């Protein structure tokens, strides 16, 4: 007996796909980044993952850059903002540095996103919570409002650029050799031709990355506190 060819299933008989939501799109994008890398998180690839057409996604996300910004905002939910509430006590500068370091750490753990964050500007709830926490600590330190408003931008830019630079060096071929060559050159500088380098050679290469990052944040924080904004 000739086997019967099964009749094609009607679309109405297929399981219904979950309705698209902004939250679901972002959650899927985060999973895709973790599995395949940020470079693979495009509108077309995400649509394929969600079993829909790219045009359906544009209702929720304008483009890939906005999608990457949404991913960053989602990951910012893991930043510890408790120092902004005074939890654990301590000087406001130290607590602000803790918040900024936690933000930097999120970017360091997602190296591709660190580069994207240089141009992607998240505007979601987690980013707003981060900005609010930084402003709260600056207010506690009696930083004038106009200076704090500009300072929060510089502080977050500093953290983002630091993470992006570290990520680039960590993945660059021969980066360790280049670093060692630089250290050797600085320590071998002649006092006759480069007196300031020779005098500060050990200081130029001193400190752990964590110590240097803390100093950077403190210097920018202190600058925000003491540098007045010019009148508009």
C-alpha positions in Angstrom: 0.0 0.0 0.0 1.3 3.4 -0.9 1.8 5.5 2.2 -0.4 8.5 2.3 1.3 11.9 2.2 0.3 13.8 5.4 -1.8 16.8 4.7 -0.1 20.1 5.3 -0.9 21.7 8.6 -2.8 24.8 8.6 -1.2 27.9 10.2 -4.1 27.9 12.6 -3.1 24.5 13.9 0.5 25.5 14.7 1.4 26.7 18.3 0.9 30.4 18.6 4.2 32.4 18.9 4.5 34.5 22.0 3.6 38.1 21.4 6.5 40.4 20.9 7.3 42.7 23.8 10.1 45.2 24.4 11.2 43.3 27.5 11.2 40.0 25.6 13.2 41.4 22.7 15.9 42.8 25.0 16.1 39.6 27.1 16.6 37.6 23.9 19.2 40.0 22.7 21.1 39.6 26.0 21.0 35.8 25.7 22.2 36.0 22.1 25.1 38.3 23.0 26.2 35.9 25.8 26.0 32.9 23.4 27.4 34.4 20.1 28.9 37.8 21.0 27.7 41.3 20.5 28.7 41.5 16.9 26.1 38.9 16.1 23.3 40.9 17.8 21.8 42.5 14.7 18.2 43.2 13.9 18.2 40.4 11.3 19.8 37.8 13.6 17.5 38.8 16.5 14.4 38.5 14.3 15.6 35.0 13.2 16.0 34.0 16.9 12.5 35.3 17.7 11.0 33.7 14.5 9.7 36.9 13.1 10.6 39.5 10.5 13.0 42.4 11.1 10.2 44.9 10.4 8.4 43.6 13.4 11.3 44.6 15.7 11.5 48.2 14.4 8.2 48.8 16.2 10.1 48.4 19.4 13.7 49.2 18.6 14.8 51.8 16.0 18.1 50.2 15.0 21.0 48.1 16.1 22.7 50.9 18.0 19.5 51.4 20.0 19.3 47.7 20.6 22.9 47.6 22.0 22.0 50.5 24.2 19.0 48.6 25.5 21.3 45.6 26.2 23.6 47.8 28.2 20.8 49.2 30.2 19.6 45.7 31.0 23.1 44.7 32.3 23.3 47.9 34.4 20.6 46.4 36.6 23.5 44.4 38.2 25.4 47.6 39.3 25.4 47.9 43.1 23.9 51.3 43.9 23.6 50.7 47.6 26.5 53.0 48.5 24.3 55.9 47.3 21.9 55.2 50.2 24.7 55.4 52.8 24.7 51.7 53.3 28.0 50.7 54.9 28.9 54.2 55.7 32.1 55.8 54.6 33.1 59.0 52.9 30.9 60.1 50.0 33.8 60.1 47.6 34.7 56.5 48.5 31.1 55.4 48.1 30.8 57.2 44.7 34.0 55.5 43.6 32.4 52.1 44.6 29.4 52.8 42.4 31.6 53.9 39.4 33.8 50.9 39.9 30.8 48.6 39.9 29.7 50.2 36.6 33.2 49.8 35.1 33.2 46.1 36.2 30.0 45.4 34.2 31.6 46.8 31.1 34.9 44.9 31.7 32.9 41.6 32.0 31.3 42.4 28.6 34.2 43.6 26.6 32.4 44.1 23.3 29.8 46.2 25.0 32.4 48.5 26.5 33.3 49.7 23.0 29.6 50.0 22.0 29.0 52.0 25.2 31.3 54.8 23.9 28.6 55.7 21.4 25.5 53.8 22.6 23.6 56.1 25.0 21.1 54.0 27.1 18.1 55.8 28.4 16.3 53.0 30.3 15.4 52.7 33.9 18.7 51.1 35.0 20.8 53.9 33.5 18.5 56.5 35.0 19.0 54.8 38.4 22.8 54.9 37.9 22.7 58.6 37.1 20.4 59.3 40.0 22.8 57.5 42.4 25.8 59.4 41.2 24.0 62.7 41.5 22.8 61.8 45.0 26.4 61.2 46.1 27.6 64.4 44.5 24.8 66.3 46.3 25.9 64.7 49.6 29.4 66.0 48.9 27.8 69.5 48.4 28.8 69.7 44.8 26.8 72.6 43.3 24.0 71.3 41.0 25.3 72.8 37.7 28.8 71.2 38.4 27.2 67.9 39.3 25.1 67.9 36.1 28.2 68.1 34.0 30.3 66.0 36.4 28.1 62.9 36.1 28.6 62.9 32.4 32.4 63.1 32.8 32.5 60.4 35.5 30.5 57.9 33.4 32.6 58.7 30.3 35.8 58.1 32.3 34.5 54.7 33.5 33.4 53.8 30.0 36.6 54.8 28.3 38.7 53.0 30.9 36.8 49.8 30.3 37.0 50.1 26.6 40.7 50.8 26.7 41.4 47.9 29.0 39.3 45.6 26.8 41.3 46.6 23.7 44.6 46.0 25.4 43.5 42.7 26.9 42.5 41.3 23.5 45.3 42.9 21.4 47.9 40.5 20.0 51.3 41.1 21.7 49.8 43.6 24.2 51.9 42.1 27.0 55.1 42.4 25.0 54.2 46.0 24.2 53.6 46.9 27.8 56.9 45.3 28.9 58.7 47.2 26.2 57.2 50.5 27.4 58.1 49.8 31.0 61.7 49.0 29.9 61.9 52.2 27.8 60.6 54.4 30.7 62.9 52.9 33.2 65.9 53.1 30.8 65.3 56.8 29.9 68.4 58.9 30.1 68.4 61.7 32.8 70.3 63.8 30.2 67.6 63.8 27.6 64.5 62.9 29.6 65.1 64.1 33.1 61.4 64.1 34.3 60.8 60.6 33.0 64.0 59.3 34.6 63.0 60.9 37.9 59.5 59.5 37.9 60.1 56.2 36.1 59.1 54.0 39.0 56.0 56.1 39.7 55.0 56.0 36.0 54.7 52.2 36.1 53.5 51.8 39.7 50.2 50.8 41.1 47.7 48.1 40.4 44.9 48.7 37.9 42.4 48.9 40.8 44.6 51.5 42.6 44.9 53.6 39.4 41.2 53.4 38.7 40.4 54.6 42.2 42.8 57.5 41.9 41.3 58.4 38.5 37.8 58.6 39.9 38.9 60.5 43.0 40.7 63.1 40.8 37.7 63.6 38.6 35.3 63.8 41.6 37.5 66.4 43.3 37.7 68.3 40.0 33.9 68.3 39.8 33.7 69.6 43.3 36.2 72.5 42.9 35.8 73.5 39.2 33.1 76.1 38.8 31.0 76.2 35.6 31.3 79.3 33.6 28.1 81.4 33.2 26.1 80.6 30.1 
